[in-house]
């Protein structure tokens, strides 16, 4: 199946039952290895599949949104193509429409997550974290701190590729009380012995092909393809069982 066929269906019919079924079929083909998604190489594709069907579907919709707004801009003779904020708004709007049609949208997720998964135990700029003692996973409501929603979705895929021991699986989408759209995901709970040192983080990312990107003083790293940011000790724990550093969260994106 060609992704362009899905683009045509969305453009002509919106998120009808036929469109949703066609998207689901394409998702299954990706998960079964019969289709690739153009953004990712082979190792990244594994992280894409691990992230779950809702993320794959949202990535398809974000890709359509980019193609659609770019085509409209070109037709209108816009110089330089659409701005990132325009792409971001279009992606967010269409992802929400698709998620609602596909029954992947929760109106009052905070209450639901608190009831089903436990109280909120942490909140940062990007994510709210829910956990009940004894559970094997935490649940996060994660908003976008990236220039577009496609890049926010990519970040989950790339995290899964680089740090499979703390893979994220998307289960739905919502808006919080501040009106921010958020991705709802699960992630294995890490029993933390202590925070990792910078030397331990340096060694961990070097083994994955990254080098320090800030005169060996910062928390940012780069490879030929990817950039890692926010790799400070609060985001990298030493696991009680393995005694090895484990990254629970960071900013990860394509270099270009």
RODO-2510 file (C-alpha; in nm, 4 decimals, decimal comma):
residues 256
     n   res          X          Y          Z
     1     x     0,0000     0,0000     0,0000
     2     x     0,1275     0,3451    -0,0881
     3     x     0,1000     0,6190     0,1722
     4     x    -0,0131     0,8546    -0,1037
     5     x    -0,3373     0,6552    -0,1238
     6     x    -0,4067     0,7431     0,2393
     7     x    -0,3316     1,1088     0,1649
     8     x    -0,5911     1,0994    -0,1130
     9     x    -0,8533     0,9391     0,1096
    10     x    -0,8033     1,1903     0,3908
    11     x    -0,8187     1,4816     0,1462
    12     x    -1,1346     1,3580    -0,0272
    13     x    -1,3320     1,1901     0,2514
    14     x    -1,1841     1,2985     0,5838
    15     x    -1,1692     1,0419     0,8622
    16     x    -1,4489     0,8133     0,7474
    17     x    -1,4718     0,4459     0,8381
    18     x    -1,3012     0,3609     0,5076
    19     x    -1,0164     0,6033     0,5737
    20     x    -0,9666     0,4750     0,9283
    21     x    -0,9646     0,1122     0,8104
    22     x    -0,7137     0,1957     0,5365
    23     x    -0,4870     0,3663     0,7914
    24     x    -0,5189     0,0655     1,0247
    25     x    -0,4263    -0,1693     0,7389
    26     x    -0,1179     0,0388     0,6605
    27     x    -0,0190     0,0415     1,0287
    28     x    -0,0416    -0,3390     1,0375
    29     x     0,1721    -0,3669     0,7239
    30     x     0,4357    -0,1478     0,8901
    31     x     0,4262    -0,3549     1,2108
    32     x     0,4485    -0,6789     1,0093
    33     x     0,7509    -0,5509     0,8163
    34     x     0,5714    -0,5439     0,4821
    35     x     0,5997    -0,1637     0,4551
    36     x     0,8592     0,0913     0,5613
    37     x     0,7953     0,4450     0,6787
    38     x     1,0118     0,6869     0,4776
    39     x     1,1431     0,8860     0,7771
    40     x     1,3283     0,6003     0,9457
    41     x     1,6139     0,3623     0,8764
    42     x     1,6041    -0,0065     0,9706
    43     x     1,7043     0,0263     1,3372
    44     x     1,4747     0,3265     1,3841
    45     x     1,1908     0,1286     1,2262
    46     x     1,2093    -0,1134     1,5202
    47     x     1,1625     0,1802     1,7588
    48     x     0,8724     0,2985     1,5431
    49     x     0,6921    -0,0338     1,5811
    50     x     0,7653    -0,0543     1,9548
    51     x     0,5987     0,2857     2,0002
    52     x     0,2602     0,1336     1,9163
    53     x    -0,0142     0,1630     1,6564
    54     x    -0,1429     0,5027     1,7850
    55     x     0,1980     0,6619     1,7293
    56     x     0,2326     0,5071     1,3850
    57     x    -0,1116     0,6392     1,2920
    58     x    -0,0339     0,9868     1,4266
    59     x     0,2922     0,9908     1,2286
    60     x     0,1014     0,9054     0,9107
    61     x    -0,1415     1,1908     0,9785
    62     x     0,1404     1,4343     1,0610
    63     x     0,3110     1,3383     0,7362
    64     x    -0,0118     1,4003     0,5455
    65     x    -0,0564     1,7367     0,7185
    66     x     0,2923     1,8463     0,6114
    67     x     0,2345     1,7367     0,2527
    68     x    -0,1073     1,9060     0,2437
    69     x    -0,0019     2,2445     0,3805
    70     x     0,3131     2,2435     0,1667
    71     x     0,1095     2,1759    -0,1475
    72     x    -0,1351     2,4546    -0,0571
    73     x     0,1493     2,6948     0,0077
    74     x     0,3143     2,6103    -0,3226
    75     x    -0,0153     2,6520    -0,5083
    76     x    -0,0517     2,9977    -0,3558
    77     x     0,3012     3,0922    -0,4566
    78     x     0,4361     3,1212    -0,1019
    79     x     0,8061     3,1902    -0,0923
    80     x     1,0088     2,9350     0,1015
    81     x     0,7191     2,7063     0,1951
    82     x     0,5132     2,7020     0,5164
    83     x     0,6691     2,8086     0,8470
    84     x     0,7206     2,5532     1,1223
    85     x     0,4420     2,7052     1,3307
    86     x     0,1998     2,6620     1,0409
    87     x     0,3037     2,2987     0,9940
    88     x     0,2761     2,2416     1,3694
    89     x    -0,0761     2,3847     1,3894
    90     x    -0,1913     2,1799     1,0905
    91     x    -0,0421     1,8601     1,2312
    92     x    -0,1966     1,9150     1,5743
    93     x    -0,5412     1,9857     1,4283
    94     x    -0,5435     1,6773     1,2067
    95     x    -0,3946     1,4443     1,4673
    96     x    -0,6715     1,5429     1,7076
    97     x    -0,9383     1,4903     1,4416
    98     x    -0,7995     1,1471     1,3574
    99     x    -0,7547     1,0457     1,7238
   100     x    -1,1143     1,1387     1,8032
   101     x    -1,2445     0,9460     1,5022
   102     x    -1,0280     0,6455     1,5909
   103     x    -1,1403     0,6411     1,9578
   104     x    -0,7895     0,7261     2,0781
   105     x    -0,8867     1,0536     2,2455
   106     x    -0,9590     1,0992     2,6177
   107     x    -1,1457     1,4079     2,7359
   108     x    -1,0546     1,3831     3,1045
   109     x    -0,7347     1,1844     3,0998
   110     x    -0,5906     1,3099     3,4301
   111     x    -0,8823     1,1681     3,6282
   112     x    -0,8788     0,8453     3,4285
   113     x    -0,5023     0,7985     3,4680
   114     x    -0,5155     0,8722     3,8402
   115     x    -0,7927     0,6157     3,8848
   116     x    -0,6439     0,3439     3,6647
   117     x    -0,2675     0,3930     3,6997
   118     x    -0,2072     0,5823     4,0243
   119     x    -0,1405     0,9363     4,1449
   120     x     0,0663     1,1981     3,9656
   121     x     0,4188     1,1674     4,1079
   122     x     0,6088     1,4198     3,8952
   123     x     0,5609     1,6990     3,6444
   124     x     0,8158     1,8740     3,4259
   125     x     0,8105     2,1013     3,1238
   126     x     0,7319     1,8125     2,8918
   127     x     0,5531     1,5413     3,0879
   128     x     0,3224     1,4564     3,3762
   129     x     0,4024     1,1186     3,5331
   130     x     0,1556     0,8813     3,7037
   131     x     0,2548     0,5750     3,9056
   132     x     0,1184     0,3446     4,1738
   133     x     0,3537     0,1440     4,3956
   134     x     0,4069    -0,2052     4,2585
   135     x     0,3202    -0,1300     3,8952
   136     x     0,5725    -0,2331     3,6313
   137     x     0,5113     0,0809     3,4240
   138     x     0,4596     0,4519     3,4631
   139     x     0,2132     0,6469     3,2504
   140     x     0,3021     0,9859     3,1077
   141     x     0,1091     1,2698     2,9491
   142     x     0,3704     1,4189     2,7198
   143     x     0,3324     1,7458     2,5338
   144     x     0,5452     1,8742     2,2466
   145     x     0,8514     2,0895     2,3120
   146     x     0,9579     2,0504     1,9499
   147     x     0,8993     2,2802     1,6525
   148     x     0,6385     2,0424     1,5067
   149     x     0,4295     1,7511     1,6285
   150     x     0,5996     1,5235     1,3764
   151     x     0,9301     1,5901     1,5521
   152     x     0,7680     1,5198     1,8903
   153     x     0,6507     1,1830     1,7566
   154     x     0,9936     1,1189     1,6031
   155     x     1,1502     1,1774     1,9453
   156     x     0,9598     0,8807     2,0908
   157     x     1,0660     0,6599     1,8008
   158     x     1,4304     0,7630     1,8320
   159     x     1,4246     0,7168     2,2099
   160     x     1,2985     0,3615     2,1587
   161     x     1,5740     0,2973     1,9061
   162     x     1,8522     0,4293     2,1326
   163     x     1,7162     0,3229     2,4716
   164     x     1,4999     0,0115     2,4187
   165     x     1,5164    -0,0778     2,7894
   166     x     1,2889     0,2228     2,8601
   167     x     1,0768     0,2048     2,5452
   168     x     0,7687     0,4256     2,5250
   169     x     0,4361     0,2940     2,3946
   170     x     0,1674     0,5435     2,2965
   171     x    -0,1872     0,4550     2,4042
   172     x    -0,3795     0,7727     2,3195
   173     x    -0,4049     1,1506     2,3095
   174     x    -0,5683     1,4221     2,5192
   175     x    -0,5677     1,7894     2,6201
   176     x    -0,4827     1,9013     2,9703
   177     x    -0,6503     2,1732     3,1758
   178     x    -0,4251     2,4314     3,0098
   179     x    -0,5411     2,3277     2,6648
   180     x    -0,2116     2,1626     2,5660
   181     x    -0,2434     1,8555     2,3487
   182     x    -0,0606     1,5637     2,5075
   183     x     0,0472     1,2151     2,4062
   184     x    -0,0499     0,9490     2,6607
   185     x     0,2132     0,6743     2,6833
   186     x     0,3457     0,3976     2,9045
   187     x     0,7092     0,3333     2,9962
   188     x     0,8746     0,0657     3,2130
   189     x     0,9327     0,1702     3,5728
   190     x     1,3026     0,1966     3,6587
   191     x     1,4096     0,1187     4,0140
   192     x     1,6766     0,3842     4,0625
   193     x     1,9829     0,3097     4,2747
   194     x     2,1248     0,6585     4,2168
   195     x     2,1637     0,9236     3,9489
   196     x     2,4272     0,8616     3,6828
   197     x     2,7432     1,0708     3,6742
   198     x     2,8439     1,2694     3,3699
   199     x     3,1306     1,0269     3,3031
   200     x     2,8860     0,7356     3,3068
   201     x     2,6544     0,9215     3,0695
   202     x     2,9490     1,0080     2,8417
   203     x     3,0497     0,6408     2,8240
   204     x     2,6905     0,5261     2,7597
   205     x     2,6281     0,7616     2,4670
   206     x     2,9797     0,7116     2,3244
   207     x     2,9007     0,3412     2,2925
   208     x     2,6007     0,4442     2,0815
   209     x     2,8102     0,6617     1,8496
   210     x     2,7626     1,0044     2,0110
   211     x     3,0207     1,2654     2,1044
   212     x     2,9953     1,5653     2,3357
   213     x     2,8583     1,8698     2,1571
   214     x     2,9553     2,1387     2,4116
   215     x     3,3273     2,1384     2,4910
   216     x     3,2796     1,8347     2,7172
   217     x     3,0994     2,0496     2,9726
   218     x     2,7351     2,0184     2,8770
   219     x     2,4602     1,7610     2,8516
   220     x     2,4241     1,7623     2,4724
   221     x     2,5653     1,5031     2,2352
   222     x     2,5683     1,4525     1,8603
   223     x     2,6240     1,1795     1,6031
   224     x     2,6266     1,1949     1,2247
   225     x     2,2471     1,1467     1,2189
   226     x     2,1011     1,2324     1,5598
   227     x     2,1313     1,4890     1,8393
   228     x     2,0770     1,4173     2,2097
   229     x     1,9987     1,6991     2,4511
   230     x     1,9065     1,7300     2,8182
   231     x     2,1120     1,4229     2,9098
   232     x     2,1659     1,5378     3,2677
   233     x     2,1763     1,2975     3,5650
   234     x     1,8105     1,3560     3,6584
   235     x     1,7209     1,1908     3,3263
   236     x     1,9716     0,9058     3,3511
   237     x     1,9536     0,6606     3,6410
   238     x     2,1719     0,3741     3,7558
   239     x     1,9430     0,0720     3,7581
   240     x     1,9306    -0,1311     4,0808
   241     x     1,9444    -0,4656     3,8979
   242     x     2,1851    -0,4079     3,6076
   243     x     2,3979    -0,1382     3,7782
   244     x     2,4099     0,0320     3,4373
   245     x     2,2941     0,3816     3,3344
   246     x     1,9425     0,3918     3,1908
   247     x     1,7974     0,6961     3,0151
   248     x     1,4338     0,7567     3,1043
   249     x     1,3891     1,0771     2,9046
   250     x     1,5792     1,3262     2,6912
   251     x     1,5435     1,5443     2,3840
   252     x     1,6363     1,3480     2,0711
   253     x     1,6025     1,4607     1,7122
   254     x     1,7467     1,4319     1,3662
   255     x     2,0493     1,6530     1,2998
   256     x     1,8905     1,7660     0,9713
***
